[in-house]
């Protein structure tokens, strides 16, 4: 026996408005029971779908994705247990709650149905009020599951997003330790911001030589001709304000912070939402990082802003260290040029010899650069360092007595041993310098040249008797240039 729902009766009796509570699929071969359930469910505000057997019920569930299925156990063809099993193994329908209707004599089938994934059951005969209560209960449970699933999905996306950003930061930190040029640092910075945020327009602005204007040193998503034209006073506009104050500006709408800088809007590096932040170490501001144009048009979340700030901080440290290295290398270059000419004050011919050996070494290295074997070794930087270091190859001779250094005849064995010490004198002098500066490619090449330019390919040279490729390439080049000049000059 099935009784009408009191709630549905009063709503229909007094004409009260009925809001849609969801969609219910009724699967039962008893047409009378279908009609009674449909009347009561519609009175409660549900949209009702009906099927007379398991096959039809499964197809309707797959097409319409109802909120709940009321499934009879005993049906011809595909019964309720089998239909439930199919729905619960289908990824598209396995989340739909199923209430099974069963006669008390079908307890064993009910147990099988529950094992197949049915969420609730009601034994016939039942009261409609009980069914509606069970329905409301299962709907609450279903909503809670969906909310939990949505929350889990959101949490998973957030964890994935944060993991992705942390990965970008980790890779940037590792890669910054492996580069030694400003251009490489800026490329890595822009790529890291793009990877972490998806932003499609990114620019790094650095002071020009005058220090009065910011120039666009690196850009993504900007036409190169436009980027090359950008010159902003260091205390004006968005980038200028960031540079002069050291503060980050986050603008989610153009009018928030960019209205005073409308004259820069056409330069294409300003748009909203925008993050403009400093490349800063300590109290020194080195430049400005601008990030805008997320692909989905959304604003920057706080965690994205923090990530961009972290990238800017890492880039600033790398730029600061690179600037220090550049300044140090410039000073070393001046020092090497000066020290390399010390011998000129003792012998005019020595000065000419240094000039010729320097030119010969540069020519040889340039030729080697065009050969497959040395193309990856003899870079432009290698040639530059080689040219700077060559005049120092005999700097240790400043420690050799004049009577030996300028002796017109052949040296005695004892004098020759003294002369050979110029290699160790020169090497020790430069190695002492590296104790204060730390490893520097230029100084290391100078040390290699000084230490190895009297080694011989067959191993009969000095001071260590190295042979073949044991001798540093720079030393081999200078040795060849040195001997060639010696045998072609008076």
C-alpha positions in Angstrom: 0.0 0.0 0.0 1.3 3.5 -0.9 0.0 6.6 0.8 0.0 10.1 -0.7 2.6 12.6 0.7 1.0 15.0 3.1 3.4 17.8 1.9 2.4 17.3 -1.7 -1.3 17.1 -0.8 -1.3 20.5 1.0 0.7 22.1 -1.8 -1.7 21.0 -4.5 -4.8 21.6 -2.3 -4.0 25.2 -1.5 -2.2 26.1 -4.8 1.2 26.8 -3.1 4.1 27.5 -5.4 6.4 24.5 -6.0 10.1 25.0 -6.7 12.1 22.5 -8.6 13.8 20.2 -6.2 15.7 18.2 -8.8 15.1 15.3 -11.2 14.0 11.9 -10.1 14.1 8.8 -12.3 11.5 6.1 -11.4 12.3 2.7 -12.8 9.5 0.2 -12.1 7.4 -2.1 -14.3 4.3 -1.4 -12.1 2.6 1.4 -14.1 0.2 2.2 -11.2 3.1 2.7 -8.8 4.9 4.8 -11.4 1.9 7.1 -11.6 1.5 7.4 -7.8 5.2 8.1 -7.3 5.2 10.7 -10.2 2.1 12.6 -8.7 3.7 12.8 -5.2 7.2 13.6 -6.5 5.9 16.4 -8.7 3.8 17.7 -5.9 7.0 18.0 -3.9 8.7 20.0 -6.7 10.7 17.3 -8.4 10.9 16.7 -12.2 10.0 13.1 -12.8 11.3 10.7 -15.5 9.9 7.1 -15.7 11.1 3.8 -17.2 9.4 0.4 -17.1 12.5 -1.8 -17.2 16.2 -1.9 -16.4 17.4 -1.3 -19.9 15.2 1.8 -20.4 16.2 3.1 -17.0 19.9 2.8 -17.7 19.6 4.6 -21.0 17.5 7.4 -19.4 20.0 7.8 -16.6 22.9 8.0 -19.0 21.1 10.6 -21.1 19.6 12.8 -18.4 21.8 12.3 -15.4 19.0 12.6 -12.8 19.7 13.6 -9.2 18.3 10.3 -7.8 17.1 7.0 -9.2 14.3 5.0 -7.5 14.8 1.5 -8.7 12.5 -1.5 -8.3 14.4 -4.8 -7.7 12.1 -7.2 -9.5 11.6 -6.4 -13.2 11.5 -8.4 -16.4 14.6 -8.4 -18.6 17.3 -6.4 -16.9 16.3 -6.4 -13.2 17.0 -3.6 -10.7 20.1 -5.3 -9.3 21.7 -5.6 -12.8 20.7 -2.1 -13.8 22.2 -0.7 -10.6 25.4 -2.6 -11.3 25.6 -1.1 -14.7 25.0 2.5 -13.5 27.5 2.1 -10.7 30.3 0.9 -13.0 29.7 3.7 -15.6 31.9 6.7 -14.7 29.2 9.0 -16.1 26.5 7.7 -13.7 28.3 6.1 -10.8 27.7 9.2 -8.6 23.9 9.2 -8.9 22.3 7.9 -5.7 20.0 4.9 -6.1 17.1 4.0 -3.8 15.9 0.4 -4.2 12.3 -0.7 -3.8 11.9 -4.3 -2.7 9.3 -6.7 -1.4 10.1 -8.2 2.0 10.5 -11.5 0.3 13.4 -10.2 -1.8 15.8 -9.5 1.0 18.6 -11.6 -0.6 18.3 -9.6 -3.9 18.3 -6.4 -1.8 21.6 -7.4 -0.2 23.1 -8.0 -3.7 21.8 -4.6 -4.8 23.4 -2.8 -1.9 26.6 -4.7 -2.7 26.4 -3.4 -6.3 26.3 0.2 -5.0 22.7 1.1 -4.1 22.6 3.9 -1.5 19.3 3.2 0.2 16.3 0.9 0.2 12.6 0.8 1.1 10.6 -2.3 1.6 7.1 -2.6 0.0 4.5 -1.7 1.1 5.7 1.8 2.2 4.3 5.1 3.1 5.0 8.0 0.8 6.1 10.2 3.7 8.8 7.7 4.5 10.0 7.7 0.8 10.1 11.5 0.7 12.1 11.6 4.0 14.5 9.0 2.6 14.7 11.0 -0.6 15.4 14.3 1.2 18.1 12.5 3.3 19.8 11.0 0.3 19.6 14.3 -1.5 21.4 16.0 1.4 24.0 13.3 1.4 24.4 13.6 -2.3 24.8 17.4 -2.1 27.3 17.0 0.7 29.3 14.5 -1.5 29.2 16.8 -4.4 30.3 19.7 -2.3 33.1 17.6 -0.8 34.1 16.4 -4.3 34.1 20.0 -5.6 36.2 21.1 -2.6 38.6 18.2 -3.2 38.9 19.2 -6.9 39.5 22.8 -5.9 42.1 21.8 -3.4 43.7 19.5 -5.9 43.8 22.3 -8.5 45.3 24.7 -5.8 47.9 22.1 -4.8 48.7 21.5 -8.4 49.0 25.2 -9.1 51.2 25.8 -6.1 53.3 22.8 -6.9 53.7 24.1 -10.5 54.8 27.6 -9.2 57.2 26.0 -6.7 58.6 23.9 -9.5 59.1 27.0 -11.6 60.9 28.8 -8.7 63.1 25.7 -8.1 64.1 25.5 -11.7 64.8 29.2 -11.9 67.1 29.0 -8.8 69.0 26.1 -10.2 69.4 27.6 -13.7 70.4 31.0 -12.4 73.4 29.3 -10.8 74.5 28.0 -14.2 74.5 31.2 -16.3 76.9 34.1 -16.3 75.4 36.8 -18.5 72.8 39.4 -18.0 70.9 38.4 -21.1 70.7 34.8 -19.9 69.4 36.0 -16.5 66.7 38.1 -18.1 65.6 35.3 -20.4 65.3 32.9 -17.5 63.4 35.5 -15.4 60.8 36.1 -18.2 60.4 32.4 -18.9 59.9 31.7 -15.2 57.1 34.3 -14.8 55.4 33.0 -17.9 55.6 29.4 -16.7 54.3 30.3 -13.2 51.5 32.7 -14.1 50.7 32.1 -17.8 51.0 35.9 -18.3 51.6 36.7 -22.0 53.2 40.1 -21.7 56.3 40.5 -19.5 59.0 43.0 -19.6 62.2 43.7 -17.6 63.3 47.4 -17.5 66.8 48.4 -16.5 68.4 51.9 -16.2 70.2 53.1 -19.3 73.8 54.3 -19.3 72.8 57.8 -18.1 70.8 56.3 -15.2 68.0 58.8 -15.8 65.8 56.6 -17.9 64.5 53.0 -17.8 64.8 51.0 -21.0 63.1 47.7 -22.0 66.0 45.2 -21.7 63.9 42.1 -22.2 60.3 41.5 -23.2 57.8 38.8 -24.1 54.6 39.6 -26.0 55.9 42.9 -27.2 56.9 43.9 -30.6 60.7 44.4 -30.5 60.5 47.8 -32.3 58.0 49.0 -29.7 60.2 47.7 -26.8 63.3 49.4 -28.2 61.5 52.7 -28.2 60.5 52.6 -24.6 62.3 55.1 -22.4 60.7 56.2 -19.2 62.1 58.7 -16.7 63.2 56.8 -13.6 60.7 58.7 -11.4 57.7 58.8 -13.6 54.9 56.5 -14.7 54.1 53.1 -13.3 57.6 51.6 -13.8 59.3 54.9 -12.8 57.3 55.0 -9.5 58.1 51.4 -8.8 61.8 52.0 -9.5 62.1 55.2 -7.5 60.1 54.1 -4.5 61.0 50.4 -4.4 57.3 49.4 -4.0 55.2 46.9 -5.9 52.1 48.1 -7.7 49.2 45.7 -8.3 46.5 47.2 -10.6 43.4 45.0 -11.2 41.8 47.8 -13.3 43.4 50.4 -15.5 42.1 53.3 -13.5 43.5 52.1 -10.2 47.1 53.1 -10.7 47.6 53.8 -14.4 45.4 56.8 -15.0 48.3 59.3 -14.5 50.4 57.5 -17.0 48.0 57.4 -20.0 50.8 58.7 -22.3 52.5 55.3 -21.9 49.4 53.2 -22.6 50.1 53.1 -26.3 53.6 51.7 -25.7 51.9 48.4 -25.1 53.7 47.4 -21.9 51.0 48.8 -19.7 47.6 47.1 -19.4 45.5 45.8 -16.6 45.5 43.6 -14.5 49.2 44.5 -14.0 51.9 43.7 -11.5 55.0 46.0 -11.5 57.6 45.1 -9.0 61.3 45.9 -8.3 64.4 43.9 -9.0 66.0 44.9 -5.7 68.8 43.7 -3.4 69.2 45.5 -0.1 68.7 49.2 -0.8 69.8 49.0 -4.4 67.0 48.9 -7.1 68.4 47.3 -10.2 65.3 47.4 -12.4 61.6 46.8 -12.7 59.6 43.6 -13.7 56.2 44.2 -15.4 53.7 41.4 -15.8 50.3 41.6 -17.4 47.8 39.9 -19.8 46.8 36.6 -18.2 45.3 34.4 -20.9 42.0 34.0 -19.1 41.7 37.7 -18.4 41.6 37.1 -14.6 43.3 39.3 -12.0 46.4 38.2 -10.2 45.8 36.1 -7.1 47.8 36.9 -4.0 49.8 33.8 -4.3 50.7 34.7 -7.9 51.8 38.1 -6.7 54.0 36.4 -4.1 55.5 34.1 -6.7 56.3 37.0 -9.1 58.0 38.8 -6.2 60.0 35.7 -5.4 61.1 35.5 -9.1 62.0 39.2 -9.0 64.1 38.7 -5.8 66.0 35.8 -7.3 66.6 37.6 -10.5 67.8 40.7 -8.6 70.4 38.6 -6.7 71.6 37.1 -9.9 71.8 40.5 -11.6 73.6 42.0 -8.6 76.2 39.2 -8.6 76.6 39.5 -12.4 77.1 43.2 -12.1 79.7 42.6 -9.4 81.5 40.1 -11.6 81.4 42.4 -14.5 82.8 45.3 -12.5 85.4 43.1 -11.0 86.4 41.7 -14.4 86.6 45.2 -15.9 89.0 46.1 -13.1 91.0 42.9 -13.6 91.2 43.6 -17.3 92.6 47.1 -16.6 95.0 45.6 -14.1 96.1 42.8 -16.4 96.8 45.2 -19.2 98.8 47.4 -16.9 100.7 44.5 -15.3 101.4 42.9 -18.6 103.3 46.0 -19.8 105.6 46.0 -16.8 108.2 44.2 -18.8 108.3 47.1 -21.3 110.2 49.2 -18.8 113.0 46.6 -18.8 113.3 45.8 -22.5 111.8 47.6 -25.5 112.0 44.4 -27.6 109.9 42.6 -24.9 107.1 45.0 -25.5 107.1 44.4 -29.2 107.2 40.6 -28.5 104.1 40.8 -26.3 102.2 42.7 -29.0 103.1 40.1 -31.7 102.4 37.1 -29.5 99.0 38.6 -28.5 98.1 39.0 -32.2 99.3 35.6 -33.2 97.4 33.9 -30.4 94.2 35.8 -31.3 94.5 34.7 -35.0 95.2 31.1 -34.1 92.2 31.0 -31.7 89.9 32.5 -34.4 90.9 29.8 -36.8 90.3 27.1 -34.3 86.8 28.5 -33.6 85.9 27.5 -37.2 86.9 23.9 -36.8 84.4 21.2 -35.6 86.7 19.9 -32.9 87.1 23.2 -31.1 83.9 25.1 -32.1 82.2 24.5 -28.7 85.4 25.2 -26.7 86.8 28.3 -28.4 84.0 30.7 -27.9 84.0 34.5 -28.3 84.6 34.8 -24.6 87.5 32.3 -24.8 89.2 34.4 -27.5 88.6 37.6 -25.5 90.1 36.2 -22.3 93.0 34.6 -24.3 93.8 38.0 -25.9 93.7 39.7 -22.5 95.8 37.0 -20.8 98.5 36.5 -23.4 100.7 39.5 -22.5 101.0 38.1 -19.0 102.6 34.8 -20.1 106.1 35.9 -19.1 105.1 38.3 -16.3 107.1 36.2 -13.8 110.4 37.4 -15.5 110.1 40.6 -13.4 111.6 38.4 -10.7 114.6 37.2 -12.7 117.9 39.0 -12.3 119.0 41.3 -15.1 122.3 39.5 -15.6 120.4 36.3 -16.5 117.5 37.9 -18.3 119.6 40.0 -20.6 122.7 37.7 -20.9 123.7 37.8 -24.6 125.2 34.3 -24.6 124.0 30.9 -23.7 122.8 30.4 -20.2 124.6 27.9 -17.9 122.6 25.0 -16.5 122.3 26.9 -13.1 121.2 30.1 -14.9 118.7 28.2 -16.9 117.1 26.7 -13.8 116.8 30.2 -12.4 115.2 31.4 -15.6 112.6 28.6 -15.5 111.4 29.9 -12.1 109.6 32.8 -13.9 106.7 30.4 -14.6 106.2 29.7 -10.8 106.7 33.4 -10.0 104.0 34.4 -12.4 101.6 31.6 -11.4 101.9 32.2 -7.6 101.3 35.9 -8.1 98.0 35.4 -9.9 96.9 32.5 -7.7 97.3 34.8 -4.6 94.9 37.2 -6.3 92.2 34.6 -6.7 92.2 34.0 -2.9 90.5 37.3 -2.5 88.4 37.4 -5.7 87.3 33.7 -5.8 87.2 31.7 -9.0 87.2 33.9 -12.2 87.4 32.5 -15.7 89.7 35.3 -16.9 92.2 34.9 -14.0 92.1 31.1 -14.4 92.9 31.4 -18.1 95.8 33.7 -17.3 97.1 31.1 -14.7 96.8 28.3 -17.3 98.8 30.4 -19.9 101.5 31.3 -17.4 101.8 27.8 -16.0 101.7 25.9 -19.3 103.3 28.0 -22.0 106.7 26.3 -21.6 105.2 22.8 -21.6 105.9 20.8 -24.7 103.5 18.5 -26.6 105.9 15.6 -26.3 106.2 16.0 -22.5 109.8 17.4 -22.3 108.7 20.9 -21.2 108.5 22.5 -17.8 107.5 23.0 -15.0 105.4 19.7 -14.8 106.4 17.8 -18.0 102.8 17.7 -19.2 102.2 16.3 -22.7 99.4 16.4 -25.3 96.0 17.4 -24.2 97.1 17.6 -20.6 98.4 21.1 -21.4 95.5 23.6 -21.3 94.4 24.7 -24.7 95.1 28.4 -24.0 98.7 27.5 -23.0 99.2 25.5 -26.1 98.0 28.4 -28.3 100.3 30.9 -26.6 103.2 28.5 -26.6 103.0 28.1 -30.3 102.7 31.9 -30.8 105.6 32.5 -28.4 108.0 30.1 -30.1 107.0 31.2 -33.6 107.8 34.8 -32.7 111.0 33.8 -31.0 112.4 32.0 -34.1 111.2 34.7 -36.5 112.7 37.7 -34.6 116.2 38.8 -33.8 
